[in-house]
Amino acid sequence: MVAIILATALIFSAALMLQSTLVLQSADAQNDVVSPTSNATSGDQNLPSNTEAETYIVTLKNQSSSNDLDDIIKSVEQKGADVTHVYSHSIIGFSVQIPLEKKTEIMYSLVTDMRVNSVEPDQTMTLSPPLE
């Protein structure tokens, strides 16, 4: 049981380091970002200014197609979320701002979708120097 917990923690840590590496490499990330839809805007411009929102990174399973990605994006936008970036090279997924009042509905639709691999809070991470 301890081995399973340690393996899970190791995988989670590796995923978070990968995520932070992608964010830190802004020049490469800019080449990786594609407009979510032709009529959408980036950032929180679609959300009312008085609405609080949380941002998440949604990754799809490797076998997911661009149609799967488009369908999921369309679904969360119809529910009131704002897709801010679409990733299509290093990962298949997107970042999304979810208004707090819609969080339960949108998160449920994402975590129960069989095409979704993970939904993680978007956060800044720092690495400490190695222990000697």
N, C-alpha and C positions, 0 to 999 in steps of 0.2 A: 504494500500500500504506500509506503514511504517512497519507494522508487517511482511509482506512478505520479505522486505529487511533485517530486523533484523533476521528473521529466516534463510534466506540464508546466512547471515554473520556468524551466529552461527554454521550452518552446515559446512561451509567452514573452520572455525576456528577449529572445532572438527576434521575434516579430516586432517588438517595440523598438529595438535597435535598428532594424531594417526600416521601419517607418520613420524614425528620426533621421536616419541617413538620407532618405529620400527628400525629407523636408529641408535638410541642411544643404543639399546640393541644388541650390535654387536655379542655377543655370541649366542643369540637366532637367530639372523638374519643369522648367518653363517649356522645354521642348516636348515634354511628356504630356502636358496639359492640353486638352482639347475642349472646345466650347461645348457645354452640355447640350444645348439645343440652339437652333439658329436664332430664336427670338428671346432667349434668356439672357439675363445679365449676371455678372459675377458678384461675389460678396453678398452682403445682406440687403441689397437694394430692393429685393422683392418682399422683404419682411417689413411690417410697419415699424416705425422708429421706436415705439414704446413697447415692443414685444421682445422679451428675453428669449434667447435661443442657445442651444448647446450644439457644438459641432462634432460630428463623428466621421470616421473613415470607414466606408463600407467596402469590403473586398468580396469579389465573386469567386466561385470555384474555377479552377483552371479550364475546365471544359465548357465554360459559359461562352456564349457567342455575343457579338455586338448587339444583336437583336434582344438577347436577354438583358443586357446592360441598359439598352434604351427603354425596354418595358418596365424595369424596376425604377429607373429614373422618372419616367412618366407617372408611375404609380405614386411615388413619394411626393412629387410636385403637386399632383392632384389632391393629395391629403394635406397640403399646406407647407411642405418643407421647401427649402431653397438649396438646390444643388449648386455648389460653388466651383467645383473642379471635377473633371472626369479624367481618370488615369487609364491609359490603354497600352502602355509599353511594359513598364516594370511590374505593374500589377494591373489587374482588371478590376476597376472599381471607381468610386467617387467619394468626394467629401460632401457632406450635407449639413446644413444648419436646420435644426428641428426646434420649432417654437415649443416652449415648456408645456403649453396647454394641449399640444398635439403629440407630445412625446410618447405616451402609452400606446396610442393607436399606430403611430408610424413605426416605433420600435418593434411592436408585435408583428406587424406586416413584414418587416425585414428579417427578424430572427426566425420566423416560421417559413420563409421562402427557401425552398430547397436549393436554389441557385446561389444563395448567399453563403459565403464561407465564414465571414466574421464582421462584427460591428464593434468598433473600438472608439473610445473618446479620442478626439484629436487633441494632442497635448505636446508641449515642448519637453524634450528630454535632454538631460545632460549626462555625460559619462564621467565618472570619477577616474583619476589615474589608477593604474594597477597597483595592487598591494605588493609590497616587497617582502 
